[in-house]
Amino acid sequence: METHNKTYPLEQSAKVLIPTAAILVVSAYIGAQMLADIASLKIGVVFGLAVDMGTFIYPATFTLRDLVHKILGKRNAQVLVIAAGVINLGMALYLLWIAGIPEDPSWGLGQEFSAILAPVWRLVLASIAAEVVSELVDTEVYHWFVTRITRQHPWLRVLVSNGISIPIDNLIFSVGAFGWMLPWGVVWQIFGFNLLVKYAITLVSLPLIYISKQDLS
């Protein structure tokens, strides 16, 4: 009996296309989160008011989170927020380990490194808690706005979501990091000034929402 060998074309594997903008935005979000957490170890005086120095970069992460939500959808935005919290905790643990390693005698910056970058756990935990809680709230507010109010005017969804989530972040961080440790007048001074700076940077970062036209919100 004659047999016929038949060949069938292999199915091409599905390709997942991730927009370049999404890669850049996720990278910027993680980088800004890490830099803000490190900078928050310093409390500076700006215009005569106390402020943690992470305040000048951290607020942009709210708009970047909104942009991730727009490009990659709600679920991926939630995953990113949780991942950033885990990464920041891992960074703090790694810095703690490094600070405890004896330095080489020929290198004279060991003590300075430990003094500057060894994590202050109260600040670290307050910062991570504030980031995760407030940005998950931001996710829900953003989603509510685009599904219940309007998908038009992306700038408005950013203002609404950031306008609600930033005070939550500020309250958790200010009280968690400095409450019962600094005079309450200083704590509320940090809260008030940080709030003004964060709202100002939100306005400056607002155009970022238009980096990509893709909208999976």
Backbone as CSV, one residue per row, in Angstrom:
resi,resn,N_x,N_y,N_z,CA_x,CA_y,CA_z,C_x,C_y,C_z
1,MET,0.842,-1.175,0.000,0.000,0.000,0.000,0.882,1.231,0.000
2,GLU,0.539,2.140,-0.872,1.317,3.365,-0.976,0.857,4.335,0.100
3,THR,1.847,4.877,0.773,1.523,5.884,1.795,1.979,7.245,1.313
4,HIS,1.267,8.208,1.714,1.597,9.584,1.335,1.965,10.354,2.597
5,ASN,3.184,10.859,2.610,3.608,11.676,3.734,3.128,13.101,3.514
6,LYS,2.360,13.550,4.441,1.857,14.916,4.332,2.609,15.814,5.314
7,THR,2.907,16.954,4.872,3.546,17.922,5.749,2.571,19.044,6.028
8,TYR,2.573,19.476,7.248,1.681,20.561,7.657,2.521,21.729,8.156
9,PRO,2.181,22.896,7.753,2.959,24.063,8.203,2.821,24.231,9.717
10,LEU,3.950,24.480,10.363,3.920,24.724,11.796,3.201,26.034,12.082
11,GLU,2.415,25.995,13.133,1.742,27.234,13.530,2.777,28.216,14.051
12,GLN,2.681,29.405,13.579,3.595,30.427,14.058,3.206,30.823,15.473
13,SER,4.205,30.904,16.333,3.916,31.300,17.714,3.428,32.736,17.747
14,ALA,2.478,32.963,18.639,1.925,34.311,18.751,2.990,35.257,19.287
15,LYS,3.028,36.419,18.740,3.998,37.418,19.173,3.296,38.452,20.042
16,VAL,3.898,38.714,21.184,3.375,39.737,22.075,4.153,41.017,21.814
17,LEU,3.466,42.012,21.367,4.107,43.270,21.038,3.911,44.253,22.185
18,ILE,4.992,44.664,22.780,4.943,45.630,23.864,5.432,46.966,23.322
19,PRO,4.630,47.997,23.415,5.058,49.294,22.892,6.346,49.765,23.567
20,THR,7.208,50.388,22.772,8.446,50.934,23.321,8.147,51.929,24.432
21,ALA,7.084,52.702,24.263,6.714,53.685,25.284,6.442,53.006,26.617
22,ALA,5.833,51.824,26.589,5.524,51.111,27.827,6.805,50.703,28.551
23,ILE,7.793,50.229,27.811,9.068,49.833,28.415,9.738,51.035,29.066
24,LEU,9.736,52.147,28.359,10.364,53.358,28.887,9.639,53.873,30.125
25,VAL,8.317,53.834,30.093,7.543,54.361,31.217,7.687,53.485,32.449
26,VAL,7.643,52.163,32.280,7.828,51.257,33.409,9.220,51.448,34.010
27,SER,10.235,51.581,33.164,11.596,51.805,33.647,11.689,53.109,34.421
28,ALA,11.080,54.157,33.883,11.102,55.460,34.558,10.383,55.402,35.893
29,TYR,9.283,54.657,35.946,8.513,54.530,37.179,9.341,53.854,38.270
30,ILE,9.944,52.727,37.960,10.748,52.004,38.937,11.951,52.849,39.365
31,GLY,12.613,53.485,38.383,13.773,54.315,38.698,13.412,55.488,39.603
32,ALA,12.301,56.145,39.312,11.877,57.288,40.129,11.492,56.843,41.536
33,GLN,10.839,55.691,41.652,10.474,55.164,42.965,11.723,54.902,43.811
34,MET,12.720,54.252,43.221,13.933,53.919,43.962,14.702,55.174,44.354
35,LEU,14.829,56.105,43.410,15.560,57.340,43.697,14.862,58.159,44.777
36,ALA,13.535,58.195,44.723,12.774,58.948,45.723,12.939,58.338,47.110
37,ASP,12.950,57.006,47.194,13.105,56.350,48.494,14.480,56.616,49.091
38,ILE,15.510,56.632,48.254,16.853,56.942,48.752,16.928,58.402,49.187
39,ALA,16.393,59.304,48.362,16.464,60.731,48.676,15.657,61.089,49.921
40,SER,14.628,60.284,50.227,13.785,60.571,51.383,14.520,60.388,52.702
41,LEU,15.718,59.773,52.664,16.504,59.629,53.876,17.036,60.977,54.363
42,LYS,16.991,61.989,53.507,17.428,63.323,53.918,16.225,64.243,54.074
43,ILE,16.134,64.897,55.213,15.141,65.939,55.434,15.846,67.272,55.269
44,GLY,15.493,67.975,54.214,16.135,69.246,53.926,15.275,70.421,54.359
45,VAL,15.834,71.600,54.209,15.101,72.837,54.488,15.062,73.637,53.196
46,VAL,13.876,73.833,52.665,13.671,74.572,51.423,12.708,75.718,51.715
47,PHE,13.139,76.928,51.404,12.334,78.117,51.710,11.965,78.167,53.198
48,GLY,12.891,77.683,54.025,12.675,77.732,55.461,11.740,76.675,56.006
49,LEU,11.333,75.708,55.163,10.400,74.665,55.578,11.036,73.290,55.438
50,ALA,10.695,72.397,56.381,11.236,71.039,56.347,10.558,70.230,55.246
51,VAL,11.353,69.465,54.501,10.809,68.643,53.421,11.730,67.447,53.200
52,ASP,11.140,66.255,53.013,11.993,65.123,52.646,12.343,65.268,51.171
53,MET,13.594,65.015,50.846,14.107,65.364,49.516,13.643,64.427,48.415
54,GLY,12.964,63.361,48.770,12.357,62.532,47.730,11.128,63.170,47.118
55,THR,10.630,64.217,47.771,9.388,64.861,47.339,9.493,65.472,45.951
56,PHE,10.698,65.813,45.530,10.840,66.538,44.269,10.865,65.624,43.043
57,ILE,10.904,64.326,43.253,10.841,63.401,42.117,9.686,62.420,42.251
58,TYR,9.345,62.044,43.478,8.328,61.013,43.690,6.966,61.333,43.074
59,PRO,6.450,62.577,43.142,5.103,62.835,42.611,4.938,62.476,41.134
60,ALA,6.028,62.516,40.380,5.921,62.165,38.959,5.507,60.716,38.780
61,THR,5.728,59.865,39.805,5.368,58.454,39.665,3.856,58.266,39.563
62,PHE,3.073,59.178,40.108,1.624,59.058,39.998,1.182,59.220,38.542
63,THR,1.771,60.208,37.861,1.439,60.392,36.450,1.998,59.254,35.611
64,LEU,3.196,58.777,35.956,3.760,57.636,35.236,2.896,56.394,35.435
65,ARG,2.366,56.207,36.652,1.462,55.079,36.896,0.215,55.206,36.052
66,ASP,-0.328,56.424,35.948,-1.496,56.655,35.106,-1.192,56.322,33.646
67,LEU,0.023,56.647,33.221,0.408,56.363,31.838,0.537,54.866,31.605
68,VAL,1.093,54.140,32.579,1.148,52.676,32.474,-0.267,52.110,32.403
69,HIS,-1.165,52.643,33.212,-2.570,52.220,33.204,-3.175,52.449,31.821
70,LYS,-2.859,53.571,31.233,-3.395,53.901,29.911,-2.849,52.968,28.831
71,ILE,-1.545,52.665,28.888,-0.910,51.885,27.828,-1.127,50.381,28.014
72,LEU,-1.037,49.908,29.266,-1.031,48.470,29.525,-2.249,47.965,30.287
73,GLY,-3.125,48.862,30.728,-4.335,48.432,31.400,-4.216,48.393,32.916
74,LYS,-5.373,48.250,33.579,-5.449,48.309,35.040,-4.650,47.212,35.707
75,ARG,-4.798,45.985,35.255,-4.149,44.851,35.915,-2.637,45.016,35.932
76,ASN,-2.060,45.406,34.808,-0.615,45.585,34.744,-0.151,46.752,35.608
77,ALA,-0.976,47.788,35.707,-0.637,48.911,36.584,-0.596,48.459,38.043
78,GLN,-1.550,47.627,38.439,-1.558,47.104,39.809,-0.323,46.241,40.083
79,VAL,0.034,45.400,39.127,1.221,44.558,39.273,2.469,45.428,39.423
80,LEU,2.542,46.492,38.645,3.699,47.384,38.707,3.824,48.038,40.077
81,VAL,2.718,48.477,40.644,2.742,49.128,41.957,3.270,48.163,43.017
82,ILE,2.756,46.944,43.024,3.204,45.942,43.998,4.668,45.592,43.755
83,ALA,5.052,45.429,42.490,6.439,45.084,42.165,7.394,46.172,42.641
84,ALA,6.996,47.429,42.471,7.851,48.537,42.911,8.047,48.503,44.417
85,GLY,6.977,48.186,45.158,7.098,48.069,46.603,8.071,46.975,47.006
86,VAL,7.991,45.827,46.344,8.897,44.708,46.639,10.333,45.073,46.281
87,ILE,10.509,45.728,45.145,11.853,46.136,44.715,12.466,47.120,45.709
88,ASN,11.674,48.084,46.170,12.189,49.063,47.130,12.540,48.410,48.464
89,LEU,11.752,47.424,48.890,12.075,46.705,50.107,13.371,45.906,49.923
90,GLY,13.493,45.263,48.762,14.727,44.534,48.461,15.937,45.454,48.426
91,MET,15.764,46.649,47.872,16.862,47.628,47.841,17.297,47.998,49.253
92,ALA,16.323,48.235,50.141,16.647,48.598,51.522,17.394,47.474,52.227
93,LEU,16.955,46.233,52.015,17.631,45.094,52.629,19.059,44.939,52.096
94,TYR,19.220,45.172,50.815,20.554,45.068,50.218,21.482,46.152,50.755
95,LEU,20.978,47.381,50.869,21.780,48.469,51.423,22.137,48.197,52.887
96,LEU,21.190,47.597,53.620,21.461,47.242,55.014,22.599,46.225,55.084
97,TRP,22.557,45.230,54.210,23.610,44.217,54.188,24.961,44.836,53.828
98,ILE,24.968,45.707,52.823,26.216,46.358,52.409,26.789,47.190,53.548
99,ALA,25.910,47.920,54.254,26.376,48.788,55.339,27.047,47.987,56.452
100,GLY,26.678,46.724,56.604,27.252,45.909,57.664,28.525,45.185,57.282
101,ILE,28.911,45.251,56.014,30.134,44.585,55.564,31.347,45.469,55.881
102,PRO,32.379,44.931,56.528,33.567,45.746,56.826,34.196,46.263,55.536
103,GLU,34.604,47.534,55.578,35.194,48.109,54.382,36.684,47.784,54.297
104,ASP,37.203,47.775,53.100,38.631,47.602,52.897,39.364,48.792,53.521
105,PRO,40.471,48.537,54.253,41.184,49.633,54.925,41.662,50.728,53.984
106,SER,41.882,50.378,52.715,42.369,51.388,51.766,41.252,52.278,51.240
107,TRP,40.025,51.924,51.567,38.872,52.694,51.095,38.295,53.462,52.277
108,GLY,38.290,54.758,52.179,37.957,55.567,53.343,36.531,56.051,53.446
109,LEU,35.617,55.454,52.691,34.247,55.963,52.681,33.248,54.996,53.307
110,GLY,33.722,53.986,54.009,32.803,52.993,54.562,31.838,53.582,55.572
111,GLN,32.350,54.371,56.510,31.483,54.966,57.519,30.496,55.938,56.903
112,GLU,30.975,56.704,55.926,30.086,57.662,55.267,28.949,56.936,54.546
113,PHE,29.273,55.818,53.921,28.237,55.048,53.225,27.178,54.582,54.203
114,SER,27.620,54.011,55.325,26.672,53.504,56.313,25.823,54.623,56.893
115,ALA,26.454,55.775,57.125,25.724,56.892,57.718,24.665,57.447,56.774
116,ILE,24.950,57.405,55.484,24.041,58.034,54.519,23.009,57.050,53.971
117,LEU,23.445,55.860,53.568,22.570,54.958,52.825,22.022,53.787,53.634
118,ALA,22.541,53.557,54.843,21.938,52.496,55.654,20.489,52.873,55.938
119,PRO,19.543,51.968,55.674,18.128,52.346,55.759,17.686,52.694,57.173
120,VAL,16.870,53.741,57.260,16.157,54.063,58.491,14.800,53.378,58.354
121,TRP,14.597,52.279,59.082,13.484,51.396,58.779,12.125,52.049,58.929
122,ARG,12.003,52.979,59.843,10.715,53.655,59.985,10.379,54.435,58.724
123,LEU,11.384,55.129,58.166,11.161,55.871,56.930,10.911,54.932,55.764
124,VAL,11.680,53.844,55.702,11.542,52.888,54.598,10.142,52.286,54.578
125,LEU,9.691,51.788,55.726,8.388,51.122,55.781,7.247,52.111,55.563
126,ALA,7.384,53.321,56.126,6.351,54.337,55.905,6.284,54.727,54.432
127,SER,7.442,54.843,53.810,7.503,55.225,52.397,6.878,54.158,51.507
128,ILE,7.238,52.890,51.738,6.708,51.805,50.912,5.205,51.656,51.129
129,ALA,4.750,51.749,52.382,3.316,51.656,52.664,2.555,52.785,51.973
130,ALA,3.101,53.995,52.048,2.448,55.138,51.412,2.375,54.960,49.903
131,GLU,3.470,54.490,49.310,3.513,54.299,47.856,2.489,53.265,47.398
132,VAL,2.495,52.114,48.039,1.628,51.024,47.597,0.152,51.379,47.803
133,VAL,-0.195,51.850,48.986,-1.597,52.160,49.275,-2.104,53.288,48.379
134,SER,-1.360,54.383,48.314,-1.845,55.545,47.560,-1.922,55.261,46.066
135,GLU,-0.982,54.491,45.529,-1.000,54.256,44.085,-2.005,53.174,43.693
136,LEU,-2.333,52.285,44.615,-3.462,51.385,44.356,-4.783,52.159,44.393
137,VAL,-4.871,53.132,45.300,-6.047,54.015,45.307,-6.098,54.803,44.006
138,ASP,-4.956,55.307,43.568,-4.877,56.036,42.303,-5.390,55.178,41.154
139,THR,-5.022,53.897,41.179,-5.476,52.963,40.143,-6.993,52.861,40.119
140,GLU,-7.592,52.721,41.301,-9.046,52.568,41.370,-9.769,53.844,40.950
141,VAL,-9.254,54.995,41.360,-9.883,56.264,40.998,-9.771,56.503,39.492
142,TYR,-8.593,56.227,38.945,-8.391,56.379,37.506,-9.348,55.476,36.735
143,HIS,-9.444,54.210,37.170,-10.332,53.255,36.496,-11.792,53.697,36.604
144,TRP,-12.175,54.148,37.782,-13.539,54.646,37.969,-13.821,55.813,37.032
145,PHE,-12.866,56.706,36.893,-13.083,57.900,36.073,-13.289,57.534,34.608
146,VAL,-12.421,56.642,34.086,-12.518,56.327,32.657,-13.706,55.419,32.350
147,THR,-14.194,54.667,33.343,-15.324,53.759,33.084,-16.671,54.379,33.438
148,ARG,-16.691,55.326,34.354,-17.958,55.895,34.814,-18.166,57.350,34.405
149,ILE,-17.097,58.066,34.174,-17.229,59.497,33.860,-17.006,59.738,32.367
150,THR,-15.765,59.644,31.919,-15.473,59.866,30.506,-14.091,59.338,30.159
151,ARG,-13.955,58.872,28.936,-12.651,58.471,28.417,-11.969,59.631,27.713
152,GLN,-12.648,60.738,27.625,-12.081,61.924,27.009,-11.198,62.659,28.026
153,HIS,-10.398,63.577,27.521,-9.587,64.465,28.351,-8.670,63.686,29.315
154,PRO,-7.664,62.990,28.802,-6.753,62.252,29.676,-6.143,63.100,30.794
155,TRP,-5.899,64.378,30.520,-5.321,65.250,31.546,-6.230,65.345,32.769
156,LEU,-7.548,65.279,32.541,-8.489,65.422,33.644,-8.497,64.175,34.524
157,ARG,-8.382,62.990,33.898,-8.337,61.757,34.703,-7.084,61.726,35.572
158,VAL,-5.979,62.293,35.066,-4.750,62.364,35.859,-4.934,63.302,37.048
159,LEU,-5.524,64.464,36.797,-5.731,65.423,37.881,-6.638,64.858,38.968
160,VAL,-7.704,64.181,38.559,-8.647,63.637,39.539,-8.004,62.521,40.356
161,SER,-7.364,61.565,39.674,-6.771,60.434,40.395,-5.616,60.887,41.293
162,ASN,-4.767,61.767,40.777,-3.656,62.260,41.584,-4.138,63.153,42.722
163,GLY,-5.184,63.925,42.439,-5.712,64.829,43.456,-6.234,64.095,44.676
164,ILE,-6.695,62.869,44.496,-7.200,62.075,45.619,-6.097,61.241,46.256
165,SER,-5.224,60.671,45.450,-4.227,59.731,45.985,-3.033,60.417,46.636
166,ILE,-2.654,61.593,46.173,-1.481,62.266,46.737,-1.658,62.621,48.209
167,PRO,-2.800,63.188,48.641,-2.950,63.446,50.079,-2.901,62.174,50.919
168,ILE,-3.420,61.060,50.385,-3.359,59.791,51.116,-1.907,59.368,51.300
169,ASP,-1.139,59.455,50.224,0.289,59.142,50.296,0.980,60.030,51.316
170,ASN,0.695,61.309,51.242,1.357,62.283,52.104,1.052,62.043,53.580
171,LEU,-0.195,61.714,53.864,-0.604,61.488,55.249,0.062,60.235,55.813
172,ILE,0.027,59.134,55.051,0.634,57.887,55.528,2.127,58.075,55.772
173,PHE,2.801,58.738,54.834,4.251,58.906,54.979,4.605,59.863,56.108
174,SER,3.965,61.014,56.160,4.326,62.022,57.167,4.109,61.509,58.583
175,VAL,2.940,60.921,58.821,2.634,60.422,60.160,3.424,59.151,60.459
176,GLY,3.495,58.244,59.475,4.205,56.991,59.690,5.691,57.182,59.919
177,ALA,6.297,58.128,59.199,7.739,58.324,59.298,8.134,59.225,60.461
178,PHE,7.318,60.242,60.765,7.762,61.265,61.706,6.846,61.468,62.906
179,GLY,5.635,60.886,62.870,4.721,61.055,63.990,5.298,60.503,65.288
180,TRP,5.093,61.215,66.386,5.584,60.817,67.710,7.111,60.779,67.797
181,MET,7.801,61.205,66.712,9.257,61.275,66.748,9.710,62.729,66.668
182,LEU,9.047,63.515,65.796,9.305,64.942,65.686,8.133,65.697,66.306
183,PRO,8.339,66.950,66.677,7.198,67.763,67.136,6.099,67.768,66.079
184,TRP,4.853,67.707,66.520,3.749,67.614,65.562,3.686,68.832,64.646
185,GLY,4.148,69.971,65.141,4.193,71.149,64.268,5.093,70.927,63.073
186,VAL,6.229,70.239,63.300,7.153,69.928,62.210,6.540,68.876,61.281
187,VAL,5.862,67.881,61.866,5.215,66.842,61.053,4.209,67.464,60.092
188,TRP,3.363,68.360,60.602,2.353,68.972,59.735,2.973,69.971,58.764
189,GLN,4.129,70.531,59.155,4.856,71.387,58.227,5.367,70.569,57.055
190,ILE,5.921,69.389,57.361,6.371,68.481,56.297,5.189,68.075,55.426
191,PHE,4.063,67.740,56.068,2.871,67.335,55.319,2.415,68.441,54.373
192,GLY,2.289,69.660,54.896,1.766,70.758,54.080,2.673,71.130,52.932
193,PHE,3.976,71.252,53.204,4.890,71.650,52.149,5.022,70.551,51.105
194,ASN,5.122,69.288,51.570,5.181,68.175,50.623,3.961,68.143,49.720
195,LEU,2.792,68.424,50.295,1.554,68.405,49.513,1.595,69.447,48.401
196,LEU,2.050,70.639,48.722,2.134,71.697,47.714,3.118,71.322,46.608
197,VAL,4.265,70.783,47.007,5.274,70.399,46.009,4.745,69.279,45.114
198,LYS,4.077,68.300,45.719,3.573,67.159,44.941,2.502,67.590,43.952
199,TYR,1.632,68.500,44.356,0.627,69.005,43.419,1.288,69.799,42.291
200,ALA,2.307,70.571,42.625,3.003,71.357,41.600,3.682,70.440,40.581
201,ILE,4.328,69.388,41.073,5.010,68.472,40.157,4.008,67.659,39.351
202,THR,2.847,67.386,39.922,1.781,66.734,39.148,1.417,67.579,37.936
203,LEU,1.290,68.882,38.133,0.953,69.772,37.016,2.067,69.784,35.971
204,VAL,3.316,69.782,36.435,4.450,69.786,35.503,4.509,68.481,34.716
205,SER,4.213,67.362,35.376,4.317,66.045,34.724,3.071,65.676,33.919
206,LEU,2.048,66.493,33.979,0.768,66.194,33.320,0.902,65.842,31.833
207,PRO,1.744,66.539,31.060,1.856,66.205,29.621,2.342,64.791,29.346
208,LEU,2.931,64.111,30.339,3.421,62.752,30.110,2.311,61.803,29.685
209,ILE,1.071,62.081,30.085,-0.036,61.184,29.774,-0.279,61.092,28.270
210,TYR,0.267,62.063,27.514,0.052,62.079,26.063,1.220,61.463,25.288
211,ILE,2.179,60.835,26.008,3.319,60.227,25.319,2.853,59.142,24.358
212,SER,1.850,58.374,24.745,1.352,57.293,23.896,-0.125,57.508,23.570
213,LYS,-0.482,57.159,22.338,-1.872,57.248,21.919,-2.674,55.990,22.297
214,GLN,-1.946,54.889,22.559,-2.640,53.650,22.943,-3.353,53.845,24.265
215,ASP,-4.600,53.384,24.329,-5.382,53.567,25.552,-6.158,52.296,25.871
216,LEU,-5.623,51.523,26.828,-6.273,50.298,27.276,-6.940,50.481,28.634
217,SER,-7.106,51.741,29.046,-7.673,52.018,30.365,-9.004,51.319,30.554
